[in-house]
Amino acid sequence: MIALIFCGGYGSRMNNGQPGKLKPLLKVGGKAVLRHIISIYQKGGVRDFILLGGYKIDELQKFASTIKNKRLNIKVVDTGEGTPTGGRLLLAKGQIPEGPFYLTYGDSLTNYSIAKSNTLKETTGSDLVASVYYKALEYGVLDIDPQQTVKGIFEKTYTVPINAGFYTLDHRIFDYIHSVEDSFEIDTLPRILKEGKLKVVAYPIDFWHPMDTPADRKKLDIILKSDPSILYR
């Protein structure tokens, strides 16, 4: 199976609201975030990758050329600057073999297990698998009814299911991408859930960390330096 990775965004949140450094190539724990992601998939037996680029495509191509592992086949596809995620995936359709494939983003890390995800897909008879991380909120949460009456309080004990961004998909996904202007998260996934023809299951993971901001990057760097194996267990 092949893994596709979104790598073409501007990284505005990392760069104070302006286009700046290409986030997947920023280093944490001694190497580029993108290299960590490739290693996660490689550990699960994936050898073929498509990097969906756009912004600073030359830097992404240079990165791919530096990977000398002969067991890996890494292709960079230019999906244009400013293209939404659904559009990026649609533009790469012709490069994706028939059958299931993996998809993720180039700006977060998790201890995603391909074996566990595949087992879940098989045992549940699901069509799509989406990873989920149950994040404990750092604040108290109020249960409030429509009349603004407080019915309960959850003081730092409440968790919310976060979309961790690692997916198992197949070519039926393209039935739900209507144009290159579509966002995978805002348009495609809601269409699938609304129509209800495809069974989507959540694969829970126990470590996930975004890298949207400089503060996120600093935290992730500390985590990986203190526990390099956290992504692989």
Secondary structure, 3 states (H helix, E strand, C coil): CEEEEECCCCCHHHHCCCCCCCHHHCEECCEEHHHHHHHHHHHCCCCEEEEEECCCHHHHHHHHHHCCCCCCEEEEEECCCCCCHHHHHHHCHHHCCCCCEEEEECCEEECCCHHHHHHHHHHHCCCEEEEEEEEECCCEEEEECCCCCEEEEEECCCEEEEEEEEEEECHHHHHHCCCCCCCHHHHHHHHHHHHCCCCEEEEEECCEEECCCHHHHHHHHHHHHHCHHHHHC
